[in-house]
Amino acid sequence: MDVSSALMGLIIVTVDALVIFRILQSKADTLAKFFWIVVVLLLPILGAVIWWFFGPK
């Protein structure tokens, strides 16, 4: 594993952690939060982008 792929992995994990934190802080109901967290965990990059555009504000 080279440095660039390790750095990219770290960035993805950090972004996903921040998105999950924001999901948990949102005013959405528990089921919606659960759904969004599953989406972000299953689709790390795409899930974060989808949440950014379509998630609760």
Biopython code that builds the backbone (N, CA, C, O; Angstrom):
import numpy as np
from Bio.PDB.StructureBuilder import StructureBuilder

atoms = [
    (1, "MET", "N", (0.860, -1.179, 0.000)),
    (1, "MET", "CA", (0.000, 0.000, 0.000)),
    (1, "MET", "C", (0.897, 1.230, 0.000)),
    (1, "MET", "O", (1.797, 1.362, 0.829)),
    (2, "ASP", "N", (0.642, 2.102, -0.918)),
    (2, "ASP", "CA", (1.440, 3.316, -0.962)),
    (2, "ASP", "C", (0.771, 4.443, -0.177)),
    (2, "ASP", "O", (-0.357, 4.316, 0.299)),
    (3, "VAL", "N", (1.487, 5.517, -0.063)),
    (3, "VAL", "CA", (1.043, 6.636, 0.770)),
    (3, "VAL", "C", (-0.227, 7.286, 0.221)),
    (3, "VAL", "O", (-1.096, 7.691, 0.994)),
    (4, "SER", "N", (-0.342, 7.388, -1.092)),
    (4, "SER", "CA", (-1.506, 8.065, -1.663)),
    (4, "SER", "C", (-2.801, 7.301, -1.404)),
    (4, "SER", "O", (-3.831, 7.912, -1.117)),
    (5, "SER", "N", (-2.760, 5.966, -1.502)),
    (5, "SER", "CA", (-3.984, 5.210, -1.233)),
    (5, "SER", "C", (-4.319, 5.216, 0.255)),
    (5, "SER", "O", (-5.493, 5.207, 0.623)),
    (6, "ALA", "N", (-3.307, 5.232, 1.109)),
    (6, "ALA", "CA", (-3.558, 5.328, 2.551)),
    (6, "ALA", "C", (-4.166, 6.688, 2.891)),
    (6, "ALA", "O", (-5.073, 6.774, 3.719)),
    (7, "LEU", "N", (-3.678, 7.728, 2.267)),
    (7, "LEU", "CA", (-4.212, 9.070, 2.500)),
    (7, "LEU", "C", (-5.652, 9.178, 2.000)),
    (7, "LEU", "O", (-6.499, 9.785, 2.655)),
    (8, "MET", "N", (-5.922, 8.586, 0.836)),
    (8, "MET", "CA", (-7.283, 8.608, 0.303)),
    (8, "MET", "C", (-8.224, 7.840, 1.232)),
    (8, "MET", "O", (-9.343, 8.288, 1.477)),
    (9, "GLY", "N", (-7.793, 6.707, 1.744)),
    (9, "GLY", "CA", (-8.608, 5.949, 2.693)),
    (9, "GLY", "C", (-8.892, 6.740, 3.952)),
    (9, "GLY", "O", (-10.010, 6.713, 4.468)),
    (10, "LEU", "N", (-7.894, 7.440, 4.449)),
    (10, "LEU", "CA", (-8.068, 8.272, 5.643)),
    (10, "LEU", "C", (-9.051, 9.410, 5.394)),
    (10, "LEU", "O", (-9.864, 9.737, 6.258)),
    (11, "ILE", "N", (-8.975, 10.006, 4.219)),
    (11, "ILE", "CA", (-9.900, 11.085, 3.878)),
    (11, "ILE", "C", (-11.329, 10.560, 3.804)),
    (11, "ILE", "O", (-12.252, 11.202, 4.304)),
    (12, "ILE", "N", (-11.516, 9.396, 3.182)),
    (12, "ILE", "CA", (-12.857, 8.818, 3.060)),
    (12, "ILE", "C", (-13.431, 8.481, 4.431)),
    (12, "ILE", "O", (-14.597, 8.769, 4.701)),
    (13, "VAL", "N", (-12.627, 7.875, 5.295)),
    (13, "VAL", "CA", (-13.096, 7.532, 6.642)),
    (13, "VAL", "C", (-13.446, 8.795, 7.422)),
    (13, "VAL", "O", (-14.450, 8.823, 8.134)),
    (14, "THR", "N", (-12.636, 9.829, 7.295)),
    (14, "THR", "CA", (-12.884, 11.085, 8.006)),
    (14, "THR", "C", (-14.175, 11.744, 7.522)),
    (14, "THR", "O", (-14.984, 12.193, 8.333)),
    (15, "VAL", "N", (-14.369, 11.804, 6.204)),
    (15, "VAL", "CA", (-15.588, 12.405, 5.650)),
    (15, "VAL", "C", (-16.810, 11.617, 6.095)),
    (15, "VAL", "O", (-17.818, 12.203, 6.490)),
    (16, "ASP", "N", (-16.728, 10.286, 6.035)),
    (16, "ASP", "CA", (-17.861, 9.465, 6.462)),
    (16, "ASP", "C", (-18.165, 9.663, 7.946)),
    (16, "ASP", "O", (-19.331, 9.731, 8.335)),
    (17, "ALA", "N", (-17.140, 9.753, 8.764)),
    (17, "ALA", "CA", (-17.358, 9.978, 10.197)),
    (17, "ALA", "C", (-18.041, 11.325, 10.428)),
    (17, "ALA", "O", (-18.945, 11.423, 11.258)),
    (18, "LEU", "N", (-17.623, 12.353, 9.711)),
    (18, "LEU", "CA", (-18.254, 13.672, 9.846)),
    (18, "LEU", "C", (-19.707, 13.652, 9.371)),
    (18, "LEU", "O", (-20.575, 14.265, 9.991)),
    (19, "VAL", "N", (-19.965, 12.950, 8.277)),
    (19, "VAL", "CA", (-21.336, 12.857, 7.772)),
    (19, "VAL", "C", (-22.212, 12.117, 8.782)),
    (19, "VAL", "O", (-23.333, 12.545, 9.058)),
    (20, "ILE", "N", (-21.714, 11.019, 9.333)),
    (20, "ILE", "CA", (-22.490, 10.271, 10.327)),
    (20, "ILE", "C", (-22.750, 11.134, 11.554)),
    (20, "ILE", "O", (-23.848, 11.101, 12.108)),
    (21, "PHE", "N", (-21.769, 11.897, 11.982)),
    (21, "PHE", "CA", (-21.954, 12.813, 13.110)),
    (21, "PHE", "C", (-23.050, 13.829, 12.812)),
    (21, "PHE", "O", (-23.889, 14.113, 13.667)),
    (22, "ARG", "N", (-23.040, 14.384, 11.584)),
    (22, "ARG", "CA", (-24.076, 15.348, 11.185)),
    (22, "ARG", "C", (-25.449, 14.692, 11.105)),
    (22, "ARG", "O", (-26.457, 15.307, 11.456)),
    (23, "ILE", "N", (-25.490, 13.443, 10.644)),
    (23, "ILE", "CA", (-26.756, 12.710, 10.589)),
    (23, "ILE", "C", (-27.320, 12.557, 11.992)),
    (23, "ILE", "O", (-28.506, 12.795, 12.218)),
    (24, "LEU", "N", (-26.483, 12.164, 12.923)),
    (24, "LEU", "CA", (-26.943, 11.972, 14.297)),
    (24, "LEU", "C", (-27.415, 13.268, 14.934)),
    (24, "LEU", "O", (-28.284, 13.240, 15.806)),
    (25, "GLN", "N", (-26.868, 14.395, 14.524)),
    (25, "GLN", "CA", (-27.268, 15.692, 15.059)),
    (25, "GLN", "C", (-28.509, 16.258, 14.366)),
    (25, "GLN", "O", (-29.098, 17.224, 14.853)),
    (26, "SER", "N", (-28.910, 15.677, 13.249)),
    (26, "SER", "CA", (-30.040, 16.226, 12.507)),
    (26, "SER", "C", (-31.345, 16.009, 13.280)),
    (26, "SER", "O", (-31.401, 15.232, 14.232)),
    (27, "LYS", "N", (-32.374, 16.707, 12.848)),
    (27, "LYS", "CA", (-33.679, 16.610, 13.503)),
    (27, "LYS", "C", (-34.553, 15.524, 12.893)),
    (27, "LYS", "O", (-35.747, 15.452, 13.185)),
    (28, "ALA", "N", (-33.971, 14.681, 12.051)),
    (28, "ALA", "CA", (-34.725, 13.592, 11.431)),
    (28, "ALA", "C", (-35.113, 12.571, 12.493)),
    (28, "ALA", "O", (-34.505, 12.507, 13.562)),
    (29, "ASP", "N", (-36.133, 11.774, 12.184)),
    (29, "ASP", "CA", (-36.523, 10.739, 13.141)),
    (29, "ASP", "C", (-35.504, 9.594, 13.137)),
    (29, "ASP", "O", (-34.631, 9.527, 12.272)),
    (30, "THR", "N", (-35.630, 8.720, 14.095)),
    (30, "THR", "CA", (-34.640, 7.670, 14.308)),
    (30, "THR", "C", (-34.527, 6.743, 13.100)),
    (30, "THR", "O", (-33.419, 6.355, 12.729)),
    (31, "LEU", "N", (-35.627, 6.389, 12.492)),
    (31, "LEU", "CA", (-35.600, 5.491, 11.346)),
    (31, "LEU", "C", (-34.873, 6.141, 10.161)),
    (31, "LEU", "O", (-34.105, 5.475, 9.466)),
    (32, "ALA", "N", (-35.108, 7.410, 9.935)),
    (32, "ALA", "CA", (-34.423, 8.126, 8.854)),
    (32, "ALA", "C", (-32.926, 8.204, 9.126)),
    (32, "ALA", "O", (-32.120, 8.029, 8.213)),
    (33, "LYS", "N", (-32.550, 8.465, 10.374)),
    (33, "LYS", "CA", (-31.137, 8.501, 10.728)),
    (33, "LYS", "C", (-30.492, 7.146, 10.470)),
    (33, "LYS", "O", (-29.396, 7.069, 9.914)),
    (34, "PHE", "N", (-31.178, 6.074, 10.878)),
    (34, "PHE", "CA", (-30.662, 4.730, 10.663)),
    (34, "PHE", "C", (-30.468, 4.464, 9.172)),
    (34, "PHE", "O", (-29.430, 3.943, 8.764)),
    (35, "PHE", "N", (-31.463, 4.819, 8.359)),
    (35, "PHE", "CA", (-31.383, 4.632, 6.919)),
    (35, "PHE", "C", (-30.173, 5.366, 6.339)),
    (35, "PHE", "O", (-29.415, 4.785, 5.562)),
    (36, "TRP", "N", (-29.988, 6.615, 6.700)),
    (36, "TRP", "CA", (-28.882, 7.403, 6.151)),
    (36, "TRP", "C", (-27.530, 6.866, 6.598)),
    (36, "TRP", "O", (-26.580, 6.858, 5.815)),
    (37, "ILE", "N", (-27.433, 6.424, 7.826)),
    (37, "ILE", "CA", (-26.157, 5.863, 8.293)),
    (37, "ILE", "C", (-25.830, 4.586, 7.533)),
    (37, "ILE", "O", (-24.675, 4.364, 7.168)),
    (38, "VAL", "N", (-26.826, 3.746, 7.291)),
    (38, "VAL", "CA", (-26.594, 2.522, 6.511)),
    (38, "VAL", "C", (-26.147, 2.871, 5.092)),
    (38, "VAL", "O", (-25.221, 2.255, 4.565)),
    (39, "VAL", "N", (-26.798, 3.850, 4.477)),
    (39, "VAL", "CA", (-26.412, 4.263, 3.127)),
    (39, "VAL", "C", (-24.970, 4.752, 3.105)),
    (39, "VAL", "O", (-24.208, 4.384, 2.211)),
    (40, "VAL", "N", (-24.589, 5.566, 4.066)),
    (40, "VAL", "CA", (-23.226, 6.105, 4.104)),
    (40, "VAL", "C", (-22.209, 4.987, 4.347)),
    (40, "VAL", "O", (-21.120, 5.009, 3.773)),
    (41, "LEU", "N", (-22.549, 4.024, 5.181)),
    (41, "LEU", "CA", (-21.617, 2.930, 5.459)),
    (41, "LEU", "C", (-21.486, 1.972, 4.271)),
    (41, "LEU", "O", (-20.398, 1.461, 4.008)),
    (42, "LEU", "N", (-22.577, 1.729, 3.558)),
    (42, "LEU", "CA", (-22.521, 0.804, 2.426)),
    (42, "LEU", "C", (-21.928, 1.447, 1.168)),
    (42, "LEU", "O", (-21.289, 0.769, 0.363)),
    (43, "LEU", "N", (-22.136, 2.725, 1.008)),
    (43, "LEU", "CA", (-21.627, 3.459, -0.158)),
    (43, "LEU", "C", (-20.808, 4.654, 0.344)),
    (43, "LEU", "O", (-21.294, 5.785, 0.321)),
    (44, "PRO", "N", (-19.588, 4.420, 0.791)),
    (44, "PRO", "CA", (-18.846, 5.473, 1.503)),
    (44, "PRO", "C", (-18.763, 6.822, 0.786)),
    (44, "PRO", "O", (-19.077, 7.844, 1.396)),
    (45, "ILE", "N", (-18.366, 6.861, -0.447)),
    (45, "ILE", "CA", (-18.231, 8.149, -1.132)),
    (45, "ILE", "C", (-19.587, 8.606, -1.658)),
    (45, "ILE", "O", (-20.013, 9.734, -1.410)),
    (46, "LEU", "N", (-20.250, 7.730, -2.379)),
    (46, "LEU", "CA", (-21.536, 8.074, -2.969)),
    (46, "LEU", "C", (-22.590, 8.354, -1.900)),
    (46, "LEU", "O", (-23.413, 9.253, -2.071)),
    (47, "GLY", "N", (-22.578, 7.604, -0.809)),
    (47, "GLY", "CA", (-23.540, 7.817, 0.270)),
    (47, "GLY", "C", (-23.415, 9.201, 0.884)),
    (47, "GLY", "O", (-24.421, 9.844, 1.184)),
    (48, "ALA", "N", (-22.185, 9.659, 1.071)),
    (48, "ALA", "CA", (-21.972, 11.000, 1.628)),
    (48, "ALA", "C", (-22.473, 12.077, 0.671)),
    (48, "ALA", "O", (-23.060, 13.071, 1.100)),
    (49, "VAL", "N", (-22.241, 11.878, -0.622)),
    (49, "VAL", "CA", (-22.702, 12.846, -1.620)),
    (49, "VAL", "C", (-24.226, 12.863, -1.682)),
    (49, "VAL", "O", (-24.841, 13.928, -1.729)),
    (50, "ILE", "N", (-24.833, 11.675, -1.680)),
    (50, "ILE", "CA", (-26.294, 11.594, -1.711)),
    (50, "ILE", "C", (-26.886, 12.270, -0.480)),
    (50, "ILE", "O", (-27.854, 13.024, -0.588)),
    (51, "TRP", "N", (-26.311, 12.004, 0.686)),
    (51, "TRP", "CA", (-26.822, 12.639, 1.898)),
    (51, "TRP", "C", (-26.672, 14.161, 1.811)),
    (51, "TRP", "O", (-27.569, 14.893, 2.229)),
    (52, "TRP", "N", (-25.571, 14.632, 1.284)),
    (52, "TRP", "CA", (-25.338, 16.065, 1.186)),
    (52, "TRP", "C", (-26.444, 16.753, 0.390)),
    (52, "TRP", "O", (-26.873, 17.852, 0.742)),
    (53, "PHE", "N", (-26.910, 16.099, -0.694)),
    (53, "PHE", "CA", (-27.938, 16.702, -1.538)),
    (53, "PHE", "C", (-29.360, 16.407, -1.085)),
    (53, "PHE", "O", (-30.233, 17.263, -1.223)),
    (54, "PHE", "N", (-29.617, 15.204, -0.542)),
    (54, "PHE", "CA", (-30.983, 14.786, -0.273)),
    (54, "PHE", "C", (-31.289, 14.540, 1.195)),
    (54, "PHE", "O", (-32.437, 14.264, 1.541)),
    (55, "GLY", "N", (-30.301, 14.633, 2.061)),
    (55, "GLY", "CA", (-30.526, 14.353, 3.475)),
    (55, "GLY", "C", (-31.259, 15.480, 4.185)),
    (55, "GLY", "O", (-31.456, 16.559, 3.626)),
    (56, "PRO", "N", (-31.659, 15.218, 5.420)),
    (56, "PRO", "CA", (-32.355, 16.258, 6.191)),
    (56, "PRO", "C", (-31.435, 17.430, 6.485)),
    (56, "PRO", "O", (-30.241, 17.258, 6.729)),
    (57, "LYS", "N", (-31.996, 18.593, 6.457)),
    (57, "LYS", "CA", (-31.191, 19.803, 6.712)),
    (57, "LYS", "C", (-31.501, 20.377, 8.069)),
    (57, "LYS", "O", (-30.922, 21.392, 8.457)),
]
sb = StructureBuilder()
sb.init_structure("model")
sb.init_model(0)
sb.init_chain("A")
sb.init_seg("    ")
for serial, (resi, resn, name, xyz) in enumerate(atoms, 1):
    if name == "N":
        sb.init_residue(resn, " ", resi, " ")
    sb.init_atom(name, np.array(xyz, "f"), 0.0, 1.0, " ", f" {name:<3s}", serial, name[0])
structure = sb.get_structure()
